[in-house]
Amino acid sequence: MSEIYAAEGQKGLDREVIRMLYEYAELRGSHKSLERYRYAKDAPAARAIYQKYMDKIDDCYGQMDEADQKSVWYKPTEKAKEYRAYEREMREKMYSEIAERCGEYDRKQKNKDLER
């Protein structure tokens, strides 16, 4: 995480946290630093972003023939390799787009603080 933050800053760190939350982690606790990630991940807008990219991934998978589909995870064919690359690219875009909502949360919080 430190390397990503050093190379890409807060945006990169947010993207990686969002990736972790979608792939294998869960937010626990009530510390205020977690709120930005809850905001980014749990809102209806995030679900819409998630669905948009999952539909693209599913469409790509559905366009492959059965032999290519069966080989995606074991001895992949060229088409299966192309699918996996496409899936990685779409997930990267999805995580980045959802992570942008962390910045939106920060701006809203800053505005609230200024109003006080």
C-alpha positions as CSV (number, residue, x, y, z in Angstrom):
1,M,0.0,0.0,0.0
2,S,2.9,2.3,0.8
3,E,4.4,1.8,-2.7
4,I,1.1,2.5,-4.3
5,Y,0.6,5.6,-2.3
6,A,4.1,6.8,-3.1
7,A,3.6,6.2,-6.8
8,E,0.0,7.3,-7.3
9,G,-1.1,9.2,-4.2
10,Q,-4.5,9.1,-2.5
11,K,-6.3,8.1,-5.7
12,G,-4.2,5.0,-6.1
13,L,-4.6,4.1,-2.4
14,D,-8.3,4.5,-2.6
15,R,-8.5,2.3,-5.7
16,E,-6.6,-0.4,-3.9
17,V,-8.7,-0.3,-0.8
18,I,-11.8,-0.5,-2.9
19,R,-10.3,-3.5,-4.8
20,M,-9.7,-5.2,-1.4
21,L,-13.2,-4.5,-0.3
22,Y,-14.7,-6.0,-3.4
23,E,-12.4,-9.0,-3.6
24,Y,-11.7,-10.2,-0.1
25,A,-12.0,-7.7,2.8
26,E,-14.8,-6.1,4.7
27,L,-15.0,-2.8,6.6
28,R,-15.4,-3.2,10.3
29,G,-15.6,-0.6,13.0
30,S,-16.8,2.9,13.2
31,H,-13.7,5.0,12.9
32,K,-14.4,8.1,10.9
33,S,-11.6,7.3,8.4
34,L,-13.7,4.3,7.2
35,E,-16.7,6.5,6.3
36,R,-15.2,7.6,3.0
37,Y,-14.9,3.9,1.9
38,R,-18.4,3.1,3.0
39,Y,-19.7,6.1,1.1
40,A,-17.8,5.0,-2.0
41,K,-18.8,1.3,-1.9
42,D,-22.2,1.1,-0.4
43,A,-24.2,3.9,-2.2
44,P,-26.6,3.1,-5.0
45,A,-24.3,4.9,-7.5
46,A,-21.5,2.4,-6.6
47,R,-23.9,-0.5,-7.2
48,A,-24.7,0.9,-10.6
49,I,-21.0,1.3,-11.5
50,Y,-20.4,-2.3,-10.4
51,Q,-23.3,-3.6,-12.4
52,K,-22.2,-1.7,-15.5
53,Y,-18.8,-3.3,-15.5
54,M,-20.0,-6.8,-14.5
55,D,-22.4,-6.7,-17.4
56,K,-19.6,-5.9,-19.8
57,I,-17.5,-8.7,-18.4
58,D,-20.4,-11.1,-18.6
59,D,-21.2,-10.1,-22.1
60,C,-17.6,-10.8,-23.1
61,Y,-17.6,-14.2,-21.5
62,G,-20.9,-15.0,-23.1
63,Q,-19.5,-14.3,-26.6
64,M,-16.8,-17.0,-26.2
65,D,-17.6,-20.5,-27.4
66,E,-18.0,-23.2,-24.8
67,A,-14.4,-24.6,-25.2
68,D,-12.9,-21.2,-24.5
69,Q,-15.2,-20.6,-21.5
70,K,-14.1,-23.9,-20.0
71,S,-10.5,-23.0,-20.4
72,V,-10.6,-19.6,-18.7
73,W,-9.0,-20.9,-15.5
74,Y,-7.1,-24.0,-16.7
75,K,-4.9,-24.1,-19.7
76,P,-6.5,-21.0,-21.3
77,T,-6.9,-20.7,-25.0
78,E,-6.0,-17.4,-26.8
79,K,-9.6,-16.3,-26.5
80,A,-9.7,-17.2,-22.8
81,K,-6.5,-15.2,-22.3
82,E,-8.0,-12.2,-24.1
83,Y,-11.1,-12.5,-21.9
84,R,-9.0,-12.6,-18.7
85,A,-7.1,-9.4,-19.9
86,Y,-10.4,-7.7,-20.6
87,E,-11.8,-8.7,-17.3
88,R,-8.7,-7.3,-15.5
89,E,-9.0,-4.1,-17.5
90,M,-12.7,-3.7,-16.7
91,R,-12.2,-4.4,-13.0
92,E,-9.4,-1.8,-12.9
93,K,-11.7,0.8,-14.4
94,M,-14.5,-0.1,-12.1
95,Y,-12.4,0.1,-9.0
96,S,-11.0,3.5,-10.1
97,E,-14.4,4.8,-10.9
98,I,-15.8,3.7,-7.5
99,A,-12.8,5.0,-5.7
100,E,-13.4,8.5,-7.2
101,R,-16.4,8.6,-4.9
102,C,-13.9,8.8,-1.9
103,G,-12.8,12.2,-3.2
104,E,-16.5,13.2,-3.6
105,Y,-17.0,12.2,0.1
106,D,-14.0,14.3,1.1
107,R,-15.3,17.4,-0.8
108,K,-18.7,17.0,0.9
109,Q,-17.2,16.7,4.3
110,K,-15.0,19.8,3.7
111,N,-18.1,21.8,2.6
112,K,-19.9,20.7,5.8
113,D,-16.9,21.7,7.9
114,L,-16.8,25.1,6.2
115,E,-20.5,25.7,6.9
116,R,-20.0,25.3,10.6
